[in-house]
Amino acid sequence: MALIDFRCDNCGEKFEEIVKLSNRESIKCPKCGSNEVKQVFEGRCNTGGSAKGGGSCSSGSCGGCSGCH
């Protein structure tokens, strides 16, 4: 299971869902109900902190996120 950020192509709503990686295609927008949602990458760095990106990344080894140095 993973916490994944999504954006609805229909209404523009941004939201997070905890999903099995194999079920990403079945996500629907909580605002409009559309299944036209795409996974987005917010540039978070989660190296041991909270699921919201509270970890630290002073080494730059967090997989290429751009906002944590």
Backbone torsions as a table, in degrees:
resi	resn	phi	psi	omega
1	MET	NA	145.1	-178.5
2	ALA	-143.9	150.1	172.8
3	LEU	-89.5	117.2	-173.7
4	ILE	-123.7	139.2	175.3
5	ASP	-88.8	137.2	178.0
6	PHE	-130.3	159.3	172.2
7	ARG	-135.1	134.2	179.9
8	CYS	-82.2	125.1	176.8
9	ASP	-72.2	-20.5	-177.8
10	ASN	-80.0	-50.4	-175.1
11	CYS	-117.6	-7.5	177.9
12	GLY	86.0	0.4	-179.6
13	GLU	-60.4	134.4	172.9
14	LYS	-104.8	135.1	-178.3
15	PHE	-154.7	164.2	178.4
16	GLU	-115.5	145.9	175.7
17	GLU	-139.0	143.3	170.0
18	ILE	-93.3	115.7	-173.9
19	VAL	-138.1	157.4	166.5
20	LYS	-72.5	140.4	-177.9
21	LEU	-59.0	-30.4	179.4
22	SER	-75.0	-12.5	-178.1
23	ASN	-105.3	13.1	-178.3
24	ARG	-59.8	-30.5	-176.8
25	GLU	-73.3	-14.7	-176.5
26	SER	-97.5	7.5	-177.5
27	ILE	-74.6	138.2	176.5
28	LYS	-120.2	150.0	179.4
29	CYS	-66.0	130.0	179.0
30	PRO	-72.2	-18.2	-178.5
31	LYS	-87.0	-48.9	-174.4
32	CYS	-115.0	-10.1	178.0
33	GLY	83.6	1.6	-179.0
34	SER	-69.0	147.8	173.6
35	ASN	-98.7	11.5	177.2
36	GLU	-87.3	65.9	-179.4
37	VAL	-115.4	147.4	179.2
38	LYS	-125.3	145.1	174.9
39	GLN	-72.3	136.3	177.2
40	VAL	-120.0	154.9	180.0
41	PHE	-115.4	114.9	-174.2
42	GLU	-89.4	-1.8	179.5
43	GLY	79.7	23.1	178.0
44	ARG	-76.8	159.4	176.8
45	CYS	-126.6	113.9	-179.0
46	ASN	-117.3	89.9	-177.8
47	THR	-114.8	42.1	177.1
48	GLY	122.3	-3.6	178.3
49	GLY	-92.2	-152.6	-179.3
50	SER	-74.1	169.4	178.0
51	ALA	-65.9	-15.4	179.1
52	LYS	-88.4	6.2	176.0
53	GLY	95.7	30.1	-177.9
54	GLY	-82.4	2.1	-179.4
55	GLY	-75.5	172.3	178.1
56	SER	-108.3	154.1	-176.2
57	CYS	-144.8	59.2	-177.9
58	SER	-75.8	-18.1	-178.5
59	SER	-87.8	-15.7	-178.3
60	GLY	77.3	18.4	-176.1
61	SER	-104.5	31.2	-173.9
62	CYS	-96.1	19.2	176.5
63	GLY	93.5	15.4	173.1
64	GLY	95.9	13.6	178.5
65	CYS	-69.3	142.8	-169.7
66	SER	-94.0	-16.6	-172.8
67	GLY	-101.6	16.0	-172.3
68	CYS	-114.0	8.9	177.5
69	HIS	-106.7	NA	NA
